[in-house]
């Protein structure tokens, strides 16, 4: 059952990544499915309290980040990452965040350098976050960890 949950969660995150790139939004239904499957996984692994606390902490920290960085993550990104908090739980969610940050930072640097080389401006351009989250989740699922 756990393997099926992993596959469906990966499919949902990949679908969310595609939609985020194309439409700059993350459908609530995908976050909801991930949260439900994460809860099922947590129940099967007797890890419900850890999963729910992880999601709550992720939600609170990301909502607080909106107060600091006004044009950062969108609410769709926050809901998806909170749902992944239920699915991955602590400490796995730390790996997702760290890999997401590394991939995002490298892409942002590449985009700035590319635009400078073309004499363009990167000001105001936004990168979708969910594709980087998807890559981080894949790494976590195949066993690559930092934490």
Secondary structure, 3 states (H helix, E strand, C coil): CHHHHHHHHHHHHHHHHHHHHHHCCCCHHHHHHHHHHHHHHHHHCCCHHHHHHHHHHHHHHHHHHHHHCCCCCCHHHHHHHHHHHHHHCCCHHHHHHHHHHHHHHHHHHHHHHHHHHCCCCCCCCCCCCHHHHHHHHHHHHCCCCCC
